[in-house]
Amino acid sequence: MGKTAQLAAVGDAVAFDLNYGPQTGTVIAIQRHVSNAQQFALVEIDHQLNSIVESIPLLGLQLLEAA
């Protein structure tokens, strides 16, 4: 894994943990929470059906190294 993804951008490959284990995916959007202004990434998860998206806090992401 690479650096913390505080500066993640749309199209970046990222890794993160969910209740059911570590996952990887691609950032498809960055949004800000309305009530607390925390930034979240909408991440399309790899290795699952198309269009499975999770909202993950930016502080919970790790940028993956480019090949």
mmJSON file of the N, C-alpha and C atoms, coordinates in Angstrom:
{"data_MODEL":{"atom_site":{
"group_PDB":["ATOM","ATOM","ATOM","ATOM","ATOM","ATOM","ATOM","ATOM","ATOM","ATOM","ATOM","ATOM","ATOM","ATOM","ATOM","ATOM","ATOM","ATOM","ATOM","ATOM","ATOM","ATOM","ATOM","ATOM","ATOM","ATOM","ATOM","ATOM","ATOM","ATOM","ATOM","ATOM","ATOM","ATOM","ATOM","ATOM","ATOM","ATOM","ATOM","ATOM","ATOM","ATOM","ATOM","ATOM","ATOM","ATOM","ATOM","ATOM","ATOM","ATOM","ATOM","ATOM","ATOM","ATOM","ATOM","ATOM","ATOM","ATOM","ATOM","ATOM","ATOM","ATOM","ATOM","ATOM","ATOM","ATOM","ATOM","ATOM","ATOM","ATOM","ATOM","ATOM","ATOM","ATOM","ATOM","ATOM","ATOM","ATOM","ATOM","ATOM","ATOM","ATOM","ATOM","ATOM","ATOM","ATOM","ATOM","ATOM","ATOM","ATOM","ATOM","ATOM","ATOM","ATOM","ATOM","ATOM","ATOM","ATOM","ATOM","ATOM","ATOM","ATOM","ATOM","ATOM","ATOM","ATOM","ATOM","ATOM","ATOM","ATOM","ATOM","ATOM","ATOM","ATOM","ATOM","ATOM","ATOM","ATOM","ATOM","ATOM","ATOM","ATOM","ATOM","ATOM","ATOM","ATOM","ATOM","ATOM","ATOM","ATOM","ATOM","ATOM","ATOM","ATOM","ATOM","ATOM","ATOM","ATOM","ATOM","ATOM","ATOM","ATOM","ATOM","ATOM","ATOM","ATOM","ATOM","ATOM","ATOM","ATOM","ATOM","ATOM","ATOM","ATOM","ATOM","ATOM","ATOM","ATOM","ATOM","ATOM","ATOM","ATOM","ATOM","ATOM","ATOM","ATOM","ATOM","ATOM","ATOM","ATOM","ATOM","ATOM","ATOM","ATOM","ATOM","ATOM","ATOM","ATOM","ATOM","ATOM","ATOM","ATOM","ATOM","ATOM","ATOM","ATOM","ATOM","ATOM","ATOM","ATOM","ATOM","ATOM","ATOM","ATOM","ATOM","ATOM","ATOM","ATOM","ATOM","ATOM","ATOM"],
"id":[1,2,3,4,5,6,7,8,9,10,11,12,13,14,15,16,17,18,19,20,21,22,23,24,25,26,27,28,29,30,31,32,33,34,35,36,37,38,39,40,41,42,43,44,45,46,47,48,49,50,51,52,53,54,55,56,57,58,59,60,61,62,63,64,65,66,67,68,69,70,71,72,73,74,75,76,77,78,79,80,81,82,83,84,85,86,87,88,89,90,91,92,93,94,95,96,97,98,99,100,101,102,103,104,105,106,107,108,109,110,111,112,113,114,115,116,117,118,119,120,121,122,123,124,125,126,127,128,129,130,131,132,133,134,135,136,137,138,139,140,141,142,143,144,145,146,147,148,149,150,151,152,153,154,155,156,157,158,159,160,161,162,163,164,165,166,167,168,169,170,171,172,173,174,175,176,177,178,179,180,181,182,183,184,185,186,187,188,189,190,191,192,193,194,195,196,197,198,199,200,201],
"type_symbol":["N","C","C","N","C","C","N","C","C","N","C","C","N","C","C","N","C","C","N","C","C","N","C","C","N","C","C","N","C","C","N","C","C","N","C","C","N","C","C","N","C","C","N","C","C","N","C","C","N","C","C","N","C","C","N","C","C","N","C","C","N","C","C","N","C","C","N","C","C","N","C","C","N","C","C","N","C","C","N","C","C","N","C","C","N","C","C","N","C","C","N","C","C","N","C","C","N","C","C","N","C","C","N","C","C","N","C","C","N","C","C","N","C","C","N","C","C","N","C","C","N","C","C","N","C","C","N","C","C","N","C","C","N","C","C","N","C","C","N","C","C","N","C","C","N","C","C","N","C","C","N","C","C","N","C","C","N","C","C","N","C","C","N","C","C","N","C","C","N","C","C","N","C","C","N","C","C","N","C","C","N","C","C","N","C","C","N","C","C","N","C","C","N","C","C","N","C","C","N","C","C"],
"label_atom_id":["N","CA","C","N","CA","C","N","CA","C","N","CA","C","N","CA","C","N","CA","C","N","CA","C","N","CA","C","N","CA","C","N","CA","C","N","CA","C","N","CA","C","N","CA","C","N","CA","C","N","CA","C","N","CA","C","N","CA","C","N","CA","C","N","CA","C","N","CA","C","N","CA","C","N","CA","C","N","CA","C","N","CA","C","N","CA","C","N","CA","C","N","CA","C","N","CA","C","N","CA","C","N","CA","C","N","CA","C","N","CA","C","N","CA","C","N","CA","C","N","CA","C","N","CA","C","N","CA","C","N","CA","C","N","CA","C","N","CA","C","N","CA","C","N","CA","C","N","CA","C","N","CA","C","N","CA","C","N","CA","C","N","CA","C","N","CA","C","N","CA","C","N","CA","C","N","CA","C","N","CA","C","N","CA","C","N","CA","C","N","CA","C","N","CA","C","N","CA","C","N","CA","C","N","CA","C","N","CA","C","N","CA","C","N","CA","C","N","CA","C","N","CA","C","N","CA","C","N","CA","C","N","CA","C"],
"label_alt_id":[null,null,null,null,null,null,null,null,null,null,null,null,null,null,null,null,null,null,null,null,null,null,null,null,null,null,null,null,null,null,null,null,null,null,null,null,null,null,null,null,null,null,null,null,null,null,null,null,null,null,null,null,null,null,null,null,null,null,null,null,null,null,null,null,null,null,null,null,null,null,null,null,null,null,null,null,null,null,null,null,null,null,null,null,null,null,null,null,null,null,null,null,null,null,null,null,null,null,null,null,null,null,null,null,null,null,null,null,null,null,null,null,null,null,null,null,null,null,null,null,null,null,null,null,null,null,null,null,null,null,null,null,null,null,null,null,null,null,null,null,null,null,null,null,null,null,null,null,null,null,null,null,null,null,null,null,null,null,null,null,null,null,null,null,null,null,null,null,null,null,null,null,null,null,null,null,null,null,null,null,null,null,null,null,null,null,null,null,null,null,null,null,null,null,null,null,null,null,null,null,null],
"label_comp_id":["MET","MET","MET","GLY","GLY","GLY","LYS","LYS","LYS","THR","THR","THR","ALA","ALA","ALA","GLN","GLN","GLN","LEU","LEU","LEU","ALA","ALA","ALA","ALA","ALA","ALA","VAL","VAL","VAL","GLY","GLY","GLY","ASP","ASP","ASP","ALA","ALA","ALA","VAL","VAL","VAL","ALA","ALA","ALA","PHE","PHE","PHE","ASP","ASP","ASP","LEU","LEU","LEU","ASN","ASN","ASN","TYR","TYR","TYR","GLY","GLY","GLY","PRO","PRO","PRO","GLN","GLN","GLN","THR","THR","THR","GLY","GLY","GLY","THR","THR","THR","VAL","VAL","VAL","ILE","ILE","ILE","ALA","ALA","ALA","ILE","ILE","ILE","GLN","GLN","GLN","ARG","ARG","ARG","HIS","HIS","HIS","VAL","VAL","VAL","SER","SER","SER","ASN","ASN","ASN","ALA","ALA","ALA","GLN","GLN","GLN","GLN","GLN","GLN","PHE","PHE","PHE","ALA","ALA","ALA","LEU","LEU","LEU","VAL","VAL","VAL","GLU","GLU","GLU","ILE","ILE","ILE","ASP","ASP","ASP","HIS","HIS","HIS","GLN","GLN","GLN","LEU","LEU","LEU","ASN","ASN","ASN","SER","SER","SER","ILE","ILE","ILE","VAL","VAL","VAL","GLU","GLU","GLU","SER","SER","SER","ILE","ILE","ILE","PRO","PRO","PRO","LEU","LEU","LEU","LEU","LEU","LEU","GLY","GLY","GLY","LEU","LEU","LEU","GLN","GLN","GLN","LEU","LEU","LEU","LEU","LEU","LEU","GLU","GLU","GLU","ALA","ALA","ALA","ALA","ALA","ALA"],
"label_asym_id":["A","A","A","A","A","A","A","A","A","A","A","A","A","A","A","A","A","A","A","A","A","A","A","A","A","A","A","A","A","A","A","A","A","A","A","A","A","A","A","A","A","A","A","A","A","A","A","A","A","A","A","A","A","A","A","A","A","A","A","A","A","A","A","A","A","A","A","A","A","A","A","A","A","A","A","A","A","A","A","A","A","A","A","A","A","A","A","A","A","A","A","A","A","A","A","A","A","A","A","A","A","A","A","A","A","A","A","A","A","A","A","A","A","A","A","A","A","A","A","A","A","A","A","A","A","A","A","A","A","A","A","A","A","A","A","A","A","A","A","A","A","A","A","A","A","A","A","A","A","A","A","A","A","A","A","A","A","A","A","A","A","A","A","A","A","A","A","A","A","A","A","A","A","A","A","A","A","A","A","A","A","A","A","A","A","A","A","A","A","A","A","A","A","A","A","A","A","A","A","A","A"],
"label_entity_id":["1","1","1","1","1","1","1","1","1","1","1","1","1","1","1","1","1","1","1","1","1","1","1","1","1","1","1","1","1","1","1","1","1","1","1","1","1","1","1","1","1","1","1","1","1","1","1","1","1","1","1","1","1","1","1","1","1","1","1","1","1","1","1","1","1","1","1","1","1","1","1","1","1","1","1","1","1","1","1","1","1","1","1","1","1","1","1","1","1","1","1","1","1","1","1","1","1","1","1","1","1","1","1","1","1","1","1","1","1","1","1","1","1","1","1","1","1","1","1","1","1","1","1","1","1","1","1","1","1","1","1","1","1","1","1","1","1","1","1","1","1","1","1","1","1","1","1","1","1","1","1","1","1","1","1","1","1","1","1","1","1","1","1","1","1","1","1","1","1","1","1","1","1","1","1","1","1","1","1","1","1","1","1","1","1","1","1","1","1","1","1","1","1","1","1","1","1","1","1","1","1"],
"label_seq_id":[1,1,1,2,2,2,3,3,3,4,4,4,5,5,5,6,6,6,7,7,7,8,8,8,9,9,9,10,10,10,11,11,11,12,12,12,13,13,13,14,14,14,15,15,15,16,16,16,17,17,17,18,18,18,19,19,19,20,20,20,21,21,21,22,22,22,23,23,23,24,24,24,25,25,25,26,26,26,27,27,27,28,28,28,29,29,29,30,30,30,31,31,31,32,32,32,33,33,33,34,34,34,35,35,35,36,36,36,37,37,37,38,38,38,39,39,39,40,40,40,41,41,41,42,42,42,43,43,43,44,44,44,45,45,45,46,46,46,47,47,47,48,48,48,49,49,49,50,50,50,51,51,51,52,52,52,53,53,53,54,54,54,55,55,55,56,56,56,57,57,57,58,58,58,59,59,59,60,60,60,61,61,61,62,62,62,63,63,63,64,64,64,65,65,65,66,66,66,67,67,67],
"pdbx_PDB_ins_code":[null,null,null,null,null,null,null,null,null,null,null,null,null,null,null,null,null,null,null,null,null,null,null,null,null,null,null,null,null,null,null,null,null,null,null,null,null,null,null,null,null,null,null,null,null,null,null,null,null,null,null,null,null,null,null,null,null,null,null,null,null,null,null,null,null,null,null,null,null,null,null,null,null,null,null,null,null,null,null,null,null,null,null,null,null,null,null,null,null,null,null,null,null,null,null,null,null,null,null,null,null,null,null,null,null,null,null,null,null,null,null,null,null,null,null,null,null,null,null,null,null,null,null,null,null,null,null,null,null,null,null,null,null,null,null,null,null,null,null,null,null,null,null,null,null,null,null,null,null,null,null,null,null,null,null,null,null,null,null,null,null,null,null,null,null,null,null,null,null,null,null,null,null,null,null,null,null,null,null,null,null,null,null,null,null,null,null,null,null,null,null,null,null,null,null,null,null,null,null,null,null],
"Cartn_x":[0.826,0.0,0.865,0.265,1.005,0.619,0.571,0.32,-1.161,-1.421,-2.794,-3.389,-4.639,-5.253,-5.966,-5.397,-6.025,-6.116,-5.237,-5.232,-5.7,-6.571,-7.082,-7.854,-7.789,-8.497,-9.319,-10.275,-11.095,-10.172,-10.395,-9.596,-8.457,-8.147,-7.067,-7.465,-6.499,-6.682,-6.391,-7.289,-7.157,-7.435,-6.978,-7.263,-7.894,-8.749,-9.434,-9.984,-10.34,-10.905,-12.387,-13.162,-14.578,-14.818,-16.029,-16.345,-16.054,-16.114,-15.901,-14.533,-13.588,-12.209,-11.677,-10.375,-9.733,-10.279,-10.386,-10.919,-10.033,-10.144,-9.514,-10.578,-10.319,-11.266,-10.739,-11.621,-11.285,-12.203,-11.604,-12.377,-13.167,-14.494,-15.325,-15.857,-15.757,-16.179,-15.676,-15.5,-15.163,-16.309,-16.845,-17.946,-17.66,-18.328,-18.19,-19.511,-19.418,-20.604,-21.268,-22.582,-23.317,-23.198,-23.31,-23.359,-22.001,-20.987,-19.702,-18.527,-18.769,-17.771,-16.651,-16.775,-15.759,-15.846,-14.684,-14.66,-14.731,-15.519,-15.692,-15.406,-14.878,-14.687,-15.741,-16.365,-17.207,-16.291,-16.202,-15.238,-15.977,-15.723,-16.259,-15.33,-15.874,-15.067,-14.672,-13.397,-12.892,-13.395,-13.428,-13.713,-15.115,-16.06,-17.463,-18.297,-19.589,-20.472,-20.27,-20.492,-20.343,-21.218,-20.726,-21.45,-21.671,-20.901,-20.954,-20.091,-20.702,-20.019,-20.12,-19.028,-18.989,-18.557,-19.093,-18.674,-17.681,-16.435,-15.351,-14.731,-14.545,-13.845,-12.436,-12.009,-10.68,-9.574,-9.744,-8.716,-8.622,-9.618,-9.617,-9.072,-8.594,-8.078,-6.557,-6.021,-4.582,-4.46,-3.63,-3.386,-2.531,-2.888,-2.089,-1.003,0.142,1.26,0.929,1.321,1.128,2.103,1.636,2.468,3.547],
"Cartn_y":[-1.185,0.0,1.242,2.321,3.565,4.555,5.819,6.915,7.025,7.701,8.022,8.895,8.668,9.284,10.596,11.46,12.759,13.591,13.347,14.093,13.222,12.251,11.369,12.185,11.722,12.381,11.342,11.808,10.917,10.121,8.812,7.931,7.236,7.648,7.017,5.62,4.71,3.361,3.439,2.881,2.97,1.613,1.475,0.313,0.813,-0.028,0.35,-0.904,-0.808,-1.931,-1.712,-2.779,-2.782,-3.855,-3.951,-4.957,-6.371,-6.61,-7.945,-8.109,-7.243,-7.432,-6.32,-6.411,-5.384,-5.409,-4.218,-4.06,-3.097,-3.155,-2.168,-1.645,-0.466,0.105,1.38,2.058,3.292,4.409,5.556,6.715,7.244,7.386,7.922,9.316,9.733,11.089,11.391,12.672,13.147,14.055,13.797,14.611,15.05,16.099,16.626,16.387,15.85,15.605,16.931,16.992,18.246,18.787,17.923,18.433,18.626,17.811,17.945,18.29,18.464,18.873,17.868,16.634,15.605,15.168,14.941,14.523,13.0,12.54,11.125,10.875,9.693,9.267,8.22,8.354,7.285,6.381,5.116,4.182,3.016,2.776,1.589,0.436,-0.598,-1.71,-2.64,-3.055,-4.038,-5.428,-6.317,-7.739,-8.005,-7.152,-7.402,-7.022,-7.184,-6.791,-5.316,-4.96,-3.568,-2.65,-1.467,-0.386,-0.603,-1.468,-1.568,-0.436,0.499,1.708,1.802,2.186,2.438,3.883,4.516,5.85,5.676,6.076,5.856,7.2,7.477,8.718,8.74,9.905,10.003,9.523,9.749,9.318,7.801,7.067,5.613,4.964,5.772,5.242,5.237,4.307,4.284,4.305,5.205,5.231,4.028,3.355,2.24,2.772,2.126,2.521,2.206,3.082,2.839,1.761,0.891,-0.22,0.252],
"Cartn_z":[0.0,0.0,0.0,-0.446,-0.551,0.52,0.119,1.05,1.412,2.537,2.902,1.808,1.502,0.329,0.625,1.462,1.727,0.457,-0.486,-1.737,-2.891,-2.606,-3.649,-4.679,-5.91,-7.006,-7.762,-8.52,-9.337,-10.266,-10.305,-11.152,-10.423,-9.182,-8.415,-7.957,-7.981,-7.422,-5.932,-5.107,-3.661,-3.013,-1.772,-0.944,0.351,0.952,2.182,2.834,4.106,4.85,5.082,4.92,5.251,6.298,6.794,7.8,7.32,6.021,5.472,4.815,5.157,4.727,3.85,3.533,2.706,1.276,0.691,-0.662,-1.443,-2.758,-3.635,-4.587,-5.127,-6.064,-6.689,-7.395,-8.104,-7.629,-7.318,-6.884,-8.083,-7.896,-8.98,-8.665,-7.401,-7.016,-5.613,-5.332,-3.983,-3.55,-2.339,-1.841,-0.42,-0.002,1.357,2.094,3.322,4.146,4.473,4.402,4.579,6.005,7.016,8.392,9.053,8.687,9.38,8.462,7.186,6.191,5.982,6.497,6.25,4.794,4.173,2.782,2.676,1.706,1.424,-0.044,-0.331,-1.716,-2.036,-3.183,-3.699,-4.498,-4.078,-4.655,-5.284,-6.581,-7.246,-6.919,-6.286,-5.78,-6.92,-6.931,-7.893,-7.513,-8.478,-8.254,-7.757,-8.078,-7.759,-8.965,-8.829,-9.916,-10.243,-11.486,-11.9,-11.058,-10.822,-10.15,-8.655,-8.001,-6.547,-6.011,-5.273,-4.82,-3.298,-2.665,-1.218,-0.997,0.034,0.445,1.594,1.374,2.329,2.708,4.007,4.39,3.777,3.321,2.704,3.637,4.942,5.887,5.991,5.489,5.531,4.272,3.331,2.064,2.024,1.268,0.958,-0.564,-1.091,-2.53,-2.91,-4.004,-4.485,-5.426,-5.381,-6.242,-7.691,-8.591,-10.025,-10.473,-11.376,-11.857,-12.787],
"occupancy":[1.0,1.0,1.0,1.0,1.0,1.0,1.0,1.0,1.0,1.0,1.0,1.0,1.0,1.0,1.0,1.0,1.0,1.0,1.0,1.0,1.0,1.0,1.0,1.0,1.0,1.0,1.0,1.0,1.0,1.0,1.0,1.0,1.0,1.0,1.0,1.0,1.0,1.0,1.0,1.0,1.0,1.0,1.0,1.0,1.0,1.0,1.0,1.0,1.0,1.0,1.0,1.0,1.0,1.0,1.0,1.0,1.0,1.0,1.0,1.0,1.0,1.0,1.0,1.0,1.0,1.0,1.0,1.0,1.0,1.0,1.0,1.0,1.0,1.0,1.0,1.0,1.0,1.0,1.0,1.0,1.0,1.0,1.0,1.0,1.0,1.0,1.0,1.0,1.0,1.0,1.0,1.0,1.0,1.0,1.0,1.0,1.0,1.0,1.0,1.0,1.0,1.0,1.0,1.0,1.0,1.0,1.0,1.0,1.0,1.0,1.0,1.0,1.0,1.0,1.0,1.0,1.0,1.0,1.0,1.0,1.0,1.0,1.0,1.0,1.0,1.0,1.0,1.0,1.0,1.0,1.0,1.0,1.0,1.0,1.0,1.0,1.0,1.0,1.0,1.0,1.0,1.0,1.0,1.0,1.0,1.0,1.0,1.0,1.0,1.0,1.0,1.0,1.0,1.0,1.0,1.0,1.0,1.0,1.0,1.0,1.0,1.0,1.0,1.0,1.0,1.0,1.0,1.0,1.0,1.0,1.0,1.0,1.0,1.0,1.0,1.0,1.0,1.0,1.0,1.0,1.0,1.0,1.0,1.0,1.0,1.0,1.0,1.0,1.0,1.0,1.0,1.0,1.0,1.0,1.0,1.0,1.0,1.0,1.0,1.0,1.0],
"B_iso_or_equiv":[0.0,0.0,0.0,0.0,0.0,0.0,0.0,0.0,0.0,0.0,0.0,0.0,0.0,0.0,0.0,0.0,0.0,0.0,0.0,0.0,0.0,0.0,0.0,0.0,0.0,0.0,0.0,0.0,0.0,0.0,0.0,0.0,0.0,0.0,0.0,0.0,0.0,0.0,0.0,0.0,0.0,0.0,0.0,0.0,0.0,0.0,0.0,0.0,0.0,0.0,0.0,0.0,0.0,0.0,0.0,0.0,0.0,0.0,0.0,0.0,0.0,0.0,0.0,0.0,0.0,0.0,0.0,0.0,0.0,0.0,0.0,0.0,0.0,0.0,0.0,0.0,0.0,0.0,0.0,0.0,0.0,0.0,0.0,0.0,0.0,0.0,0.0,0.0,0.0,0.0,0.0,0.0,0.0,0.0,0.0,0.0,0.0,0.0,0.0,0.0,0.0,0.0,0.0,0.0,0.0,0.0,0.0,0.0,0.0,0.0,0.0,0.0,0.0,0.0,0.0,0.0,0.0,0.0,0.0,0.0,0.0,0.0,0.0,0.0,0.0,0.0,0.0,0.0,0.0,0.0,0.0,0.0,0.0,0.0,0.0,0.0,0.0,0.0,0.0,0.0,0.0,0.0,0.0,0.0,0.0,0.0,0.0,0.0,0.0,0.0,0.0,0.0,0.0,0.0,0.0,0.0,0.0,0.0,0.0,0.0,0.0,0.0,0.0,0.0,0.0,0.0,0.0,0.0,0.0,0.0,0.0,0.0,0.0,0.0,0.0,0.0,0.0,0.0,0.0,0.0,0.0,0.0,0.0,0.0,0.0,0.0,0.0,0.0,0.0,0.0,0.0,0.0,0.0,0.0,0.0,0.0,0.0,0.0,0.0,0.0,0.0],
"pdbx_formal_charge":[null,null,null,null,null,null,null,null,null,null,null,null,null,null,null,null,null,null,null,null,null,null,null,null,null,null,null,null,null,null,null,null,null,null,null,null,null,null,null,null,null,null,null,null,null,null,null,null,null,null,null,null,null,null,null,null,null,null,null,null,null,null,null,null,null,null,null,null,null,null,null,null,null,null,null,null,null,null,null,null,null,null,null,null,null,null,null,null,null,null,null,null,null,null,null,null,null,null,null,null,null,null,null,null,null,null,null,null,null,null,null,null,null,null,null,null,null,null,null,null,null,null,null,null,null,null,null,null,null,null,null,null,null,null,null,null,null,null,null,null,null,null,null,null,null,null,null,null,null,null,null,null,null,null,null,null,null,null,null,null,null,null,null,null,null,null,null,null,null,null,null,null,null,null,null,null,null,null,null,null,null,null,null,null,null,null,null,null,null,null,null,null,null,null,null,null,null,null,null,null,null],
"auth_seq_id":[1,1,1,2,2,2,3,3,3,4,4,4,5,5,5,6,6,6,7,7,7,8,8,8,9,9,9,10,10,10,11,11,11,12,12,12,13,13,13,14,14,14,15,15,15,16,16,16,17,17,17,18,18,18,19,19,19,20,20,20,21,21,21,22,22,22,23,23,23,24,24,24,25,25,25,26,26,26,27,27,27,28,28,28,29,29,29,30,30,30,31,31,31,32,32,32,33,33,33,34,34,34,35,35,35,36,36,36,37,37,37,38,38,38,39,39,39,40,40,40,41,41,41,42,42,42,43,43,43,44,44,44,45,45,45,46,46,46,47,47,47,48,48,48,49,49,49,50,50,50,51,51,51,52,52,52,53,53,53,54,54,54,55,55,55,56,56,56,57,57,57,58,58,58,59,59,59,60,60,60,61,61,61,62,62,62,63,63,63,64,64,64,65,65,65,66,66,66,67,67,67],
"auth_comp_id":["MET","MET","MET","GLY","GLY","GLY","LYS","LYS","LYS","THR","THR","THR","ALA","ALA","ALA","GLN","GLN","GLN","LEU","LEU","LEU","ALA","ALA","ALA","ALA","ALA","ALA","VAL","VAL","VAL","GLY","GLY","GLY","ASP","ASP","ASP","ALA","ALA","ALA","VAL","VAL","VAL","ALA","ALA","ALA","PHE","PHE","PHE","ASP","ASP","ASP","LEU","LEU","LEU","ASN","ASN","ASN","TYR","TYR","TYR","GLY","GLY","GLY","PRO","PRO","PRO","GLN","GLN","GLN","THR","THR","THR","GLY","GLY","GLY","THR","THR","THR","VAL","VAL","VAL","ILE","ILE","ILE","ALA","ALA","ALA","ILE","ILE","ILE","GLN","GLN","GLN","ARG","ARG","ARG","HIS","HIS","HIS","VAL","VAL","VAL","SER","SER","SER","ASN","ASN","ASN","ALA","ALA","ALA","GLN","GLN","GLN","GLN","GLN","GLN","PHE","PHE","PHE","ALA","ALA","ALA","LEU","LEU","LEU","VAL","VAL","VAL","GLU","GLU","GLU","ILE","ILE","ILE","ASP","ASP","ASP","HIS","HIS","HIS","GLN","GLN","GLN","LEU","LEU","LEU","ASN","ASN","ASN","SER","SER","SER","ILE","ILE","ILE","VAL","VAL","VAL","GLU","GLU","GLU","SER","SER","SER","ILE","ILE","ILE","PRO","PRO","PRO","LEU","LEU","LEU","LEU","LEU","LEU","GLY","GLY","GLY","LEU","LEU","LEU","GLN","GLN","GLN","LEU","LEU","LEU","LEU","LEU","LEU","GLU","GLU","GLU","ALA","ALA","ALA","ALA","ALA","ALA"],
"auth_asym_id":["A","A","A","A","A","A","A","A","A","A","A","A","A","A","A","A","A","A","A","A","A","A","A","A","A","A","A","A","A","A","A","A","A","A","A","A","A","A","A","A","A","A","A","A","A","A","A","A","A","A","A","A","A","A","A","A","A","A","A","A","A","A","A","A","A","A","A","A","A","A","A","A","A","A","A","A","A","A","A","A","A","A","A","A","A","A","A","A","A","A","A","A","A","A","A","A","A","A","A","A","A","A","A","A","A","A","A","A","A","A","A","A","A","A","A","A","A","A","A","A","A","A","A","A","A","A","A","A","A","A","A","A","A","A","A","A","A","A","A","A","A","A","A","A","A","A","A","A","A","A","A","A","A","A","A","A","A","A","A","A","A","A","A","A","A","A","A","A","A","A","A","A","A","A","A","A","A","A","A","A","A","A","A","A","A","A","A","A","A","A","A","A","A","A","A","A","A","A","A","A","A"],
"auth_atom_id":["N","CA","C","N","CA","C","N","CA","C","N","CA","C","N","CA","C","N","CA","C","N","CA","C","N","CA","C","N","CA","C","N","CA","C","N","CA","C","N","CA","C","N","CA","C","N","CA","C","N","CA","C","N","CA","C","N","CA","C","N","CA","C","N","CA","C","N","CA","C","N","CA","C","N","CA","C","N","CA","C","N","CA","C","N","CA","C","N","CA","C","N","CA","C","N","CA","C","N","CA","C","N","CA","C","N","CA","C","N","CA","C","N","CA","C","N","CA","C","N","CA","C","N","CA","C","N","CA","C","N","CA","C","N","CA","C","N","CA","C","N","CA","C","N","CA","C","N","CA","C","N","CA","C","N","CA","C","N","CA","C","N","CA","C","N","CA","C","N","CA","C","N","CA","C","N","CA","C","N","CA","C","N","CA","C","N","CA","C","N","CA","C","N","CA","C","N","CA","C","N","CA","C","N","CA","C","N","CA","C","N","CA","C","N","CA","C","N","CA","C","N","CA","C","N","CA","C","N","CA","C","N","CA","C"],
"pdbx_PDB_model_num":[1,1,1,1,1,1,1,1,1,1,1,1,1,1,1,1,1,1,1,1,1,1,1,1,1,1,1,1,1,1,1,1,1,1,1,1,1,1,1,1,1,1,1,1,1,1,1,1,1,1,1,1,1,1,1,1,1,1,1,1,1,1,1,1,1,1,1,1,1,1,1,1,1,1,1,1,1,1,1,1,1,1,1,1,1,1,1,1,1,1,1,1,1,1,1,1,1,1,1,1,1,1,1,1,1,1,1,1,1,1,1,1,1,1,1,1,1,1,1,1,1,1,1,1,1,1,1,1,1,1,1,1,1,1,1,1,1,1,1,1,1,1,1,1,1,1,1,1,1,1,1,1,1,1,1,1,1,1,1,1,1,1,1,1,1,1,1,1,1,1,1,1,1,1,1,1,1,1,1,1,1,1,1,1,1,1,1,1,1,1,1,1,1,1,1,1,1,1,1,1,1]
}}}
